[in-house]
Amino acid sequence: MKFLSFLVSRLWKALGVILGVVVFNFFLIRLAPGDPASIMAGEAASSDPGYVEQLRQQFGLDLPLYQQLFVYLKGIFQLDLGYSYRNKLPVLDLILDRLPATLLLMGCAFIFSLIIGVLLGVLASRSRYTSRHQWLDSAIMTGALVLYATPLFWLSLLMIIFFSVTLGWLPAFGMESIGAHYTGWARVGDIATHLILPVISLGCFFMAVYARLTRASMLEVMGMDFIKTARAKGVPAGQVIRKHVLRNALLPVVTFAGIQLGQMAGGAVLTETVFAWPGIGRLMFDALLQRDYQLLLGVFLVTATMVVLFNLLTDLIYRFIDPRIEFGS
């Protein structure tokens, strides 16, 4: 019952947050300069004011803002996110077509950054107490600081130049080889090859954060009394690290990972643009240039929903790692 009450409470809060984000984004986008009707008329090589007004009426841009908001909210509850005038397709269809590519990129980057970051953090914290390997701790932390300070787009461009242009090892752009028409495992391997550079580029920043956070958390736990007691009882060092230090040190890492997932969704916009990855980040960038309001609002809604769901999942995992935390808290 506590779990059900916790889940219902979190879902109601999530719904309120998503609704607030939708309303805020609606008014924020309307403040942006530029008239979509004028842009559409320009693409049709027409400057007739009557044609521009016709377009405004067709897409509801002549209505007061509160009426436009009411129409949009009504459409959301009916799973209708509007129509993209630029792509001549429903917004929901466009997003559902691009969403799997973004989820694949974000999921692989998240797993890569979390696993490698935690491993590096554990290695650095253990090396901190070994007089022969303290240099390894300094090397890992210095590398993590460099990756943290490097802009995402700059790192992406450097990797393209080095691994694709100079060495020719990996493809630089796209999700699949154009014209290859691979099927089965050959297609899976082709997508995996194209995925390497975007995943590393997107994951390196977060990997650096997890490495530093894991190291700091483990060093703090290592100084606690119950760890000293376990060592005094003769518990092997590896067992102390795995069962006592790491499990307690992972709590702040898991909490931070849930927050970082939202930032990763924003970082995916830059990564998808640089690597021409066909996800919703690239879709949002194109919609912004084209003043496609409905498509922009749809992408913002889906992104906000993903972030809220990721944070809800983080709460559940947090309580799984530490059973002392009850669902009612």
N, C-alpha and C positions, 0 to 999 in steps of 0.2 A: 504493500500500500504506500509506503514511503517513496519507493521508486516511481510508482505511478503518479503520485502527487508531485514529486520533483519534476517529472517529465512534462506533465500538463502545465505546471507553472512556468517552466522554461520555454515551452512552445508558445504560450500566451505572450510572454515577454519578447520572444523572437518575432512574433507577428507584429507587435507594437513597434519594434525597432525597424522592421522592414517597411511598415507603413510610413513611419517618420522619414526614412531615407527616400522613399518614393516621392513624398510631398516636397521634401527639400530639393531633390534633384529636379523635379518638375519646374519649380520656380527659378532655380539656379540656371537651368538651360535657357529658359525664356529671357534671362537677362543678358545672354550672349549676343554680341552684335551680328547682324546679318538676317536676312529674310529668306526662309526656304522657298517661298513662292517666287521671289525674284531670281534665285539660283536656278530653279526649275525652268523658269521662262528663258533665262540666259542659255541654258543647255539646249533649249528648243529653238534658239536663235530668234527669239521674239522679245520685243520691248514694249508691246502693246499693254497699256495699263489695264484695259478690260480683261485681257488674258491673265494678267497677274492676279487680278481680283477674283477671277473665276477659279484659279488654282487655290487661292486662300479659302474660298467657300468650299471647294471640293474636299480639302483636308481639314476643315474646321478651324483654320487659323484666324478667321474673322470673328469668332466667338470671344466673349470675355474670358479672362484667365480662369475664373472660378468655374465657369461652365466647361472649359476644356479639361480642367482637373477632374471634375465630376465624371465626364465622359471617359476619361482615361482610367480612373479608379473602377468604374463600372465594368470596363473592358477587362481589367486585371482579374476581377473576381469571376469573370466568365472565361478566363484563360485566353483572352484576346489582347495581345500586346500592341495591336495597331498594324499599320501597313507601311512598308518602306517604299517611299515614292521613287527612290533612286534605284533600288534593286528590283522593283516591281514584284515583290513577294511579301507575304505576311512576315512580320518581325519574328514571331515564334518559330516559324520554319527556318529562317536564317540562323537563329541562335542555336536551335537543336542540331542543325547541320554542322556548325562550327564547335559546339560545346565539347564533343568527345576529344577533339585534338587538344583543347586547352586542358581538360581534365587529365589527359595522358601526360602532357608536359608538366603540369603542376604536381601530379602524383609522383612521377619519376624524380623530379627535382627535389621534392620534399623527402622522399625516402633516401635519396643520395645524400642530401645535406644532413639529415638527422643521423643516419648510420655512420657516415664518415666523420661528422662533427663530434659525435659522442665518443667514437673510438679514439680520435685524436685527443679529445679532452681527457679520457682515461689514461692514455699513454703519457700525456704531459704531466698529469698529476702524480702518476707513479714514478716518473723520472725525476720529479721534484725532490724526492727523498733518497734518490740514489746518487751518491757522490760521483760515480763514474759516468752517469748519463744525464747530468743536469743540463748539458748543452742541448739535449733533445727537447727538453721543455722550452728552452729559450728559442730554439729554431721553430717549433710548432707555433708558439705564441707570436713570434715575429711574422711568420707566414700568414697567420690568421689576421693579424692587424693589417697587413698589406692588402689582403683580399677584402677586408671590411672597408678599407678606405678607397678601393678602386671603384669608380662608377660602373654600373652594370653595362651600359652601352659601350663604354670604352673597352671593358674586358671582352665583350662579345666581338667587337671589331678586331681586337688583337688575336683572338683565337681563330677567327676566320682567316686572317692574313697568314698566321703561322701554320695551322693544321690543314687548311684547304688550299690556299694560294701557294705557299712556299713548299710544304711537304706533299700536298696532294693526297693526304690520308683519308680525309673525311669530306663529305659534301657540305657546301656552305649554306645552301638555301633550300627551302621547301620541305615537304614531309615525305615525298616519294620521288623516285627518279621519273622524270617526264618521259613518256613514251615507252617505258620498260614493260608495262602491263604484267607485272609479277602477280602470282597467285600463291595461296597457301603459305608455307614457311618461307618461301623466297620473298614474298611481300612483307612478312613479319621482320625478316632480317634487314630488308631495305629500309623500312620505317625505323627500326632500331638504330641503324647506322646514321640516318638523318637526325635522330633524336639525341645523339651523344653531345654535340656541341651546345645546343640550346639548354639541355639539362645541366651540363657543367657550368655554363655561364650563369644560369638562373640560380643554381644551387650553391655556388661558391660563396656568395655573400652570407647566406644563412648558415652554411657549414662553418664559417668563421665564427659566427655568433654562438652556435651550439658548442663549438670546441672551447671557447673561452668561458662560457657559462658552466659547462660540465666540469672543467678544471677547477674553477672557483668553488663550485658547489661541493665537489669531492674533497678538496682541501679543507673546507669547513667541516665536513662530516668526519674526516680523518682525525680531527682534533678533539672529537667528542669523547666522553668518558666510556660509553659502551664499546667503542672501537678499541680503546686502550685495554679494556677488560678482556675483550675477545683475543687480542694479541697476547695478553698476559697468560691466558689459559692455553696458549699454544695452538690456536686455530691457524691453519695454513694461510699464508698471505693472499693467495688467489681466492680462497673461499671468503675471506674477510672482504675483499674488493667486490666480489660478485654478489654475495648474499646480504651484506650489511652496508657497505659504503655506496655502491652503485645504485641500489634500489632507493635509498633515501635521497641520494643526490639527483635522481632523475625527476623528482617532483617539480622543482622550478623549471627544468628543461621542458617537461610536458606542458606546463602552463604557458611558457613562452612560445612553444611551438604552435599552440592554438592561435595565439595572437599573430605570429609570423605568417600563418597561412593567409591571412587577409592581405598582408603586405606582399606576399608572393603573387597573389592575384593581380596586384598593381604592377609588380615587376614583370609579369608575363606580357603586359602590353608592350614594353620596350623590347623584350626578347623576341616576341612574335614579329614585331616590326623589323628588327634587324635581320632575323633569319628567315623572313617571309613565311613564318609558320601559320598555317590556315586556321587560327583559333579565333575566339571571340575578342581577344585583345587587339588583333589586327583588324577585326571587323569594327570595333569601337573607334580605332584610329581613323579608318576610312570614313565612318559615319560622322566623325567630328569635322573632318575637312569638307564634307558635303552638306553640313547642317541638316543631317537626317535626324530630326528630333525624336521621332518614334523609335527608331533603331537604337539611338543613344540611351533613351530611357529604358528600353528593354534590356540592353546589356547591363546597365547599372542595376536594374532590379535583380537580374540573375546573379550578378557578382555579389550583391549584398546578401542575397539568400544563401549563396555558397559560404560566405564568411560567417554568417550567423549559425548555419548548420555545423560548420567546422568547430566553432566555439562550443556548441552543445556537445559535440562528440568529444571534445577535449575534457569537458566536465565529467563525462561518463568514464573516460579512460583514467582521469585523475583519481576518481574514487575506486577504480579497479586496482590501481597501483598501490594506493594507501587505503586499506579497508577500514582504518580508524575514522575516516571521513564518512559520515552518514549522508544519505541522500536528502534527508530533511534539512541539512545545514545549508 
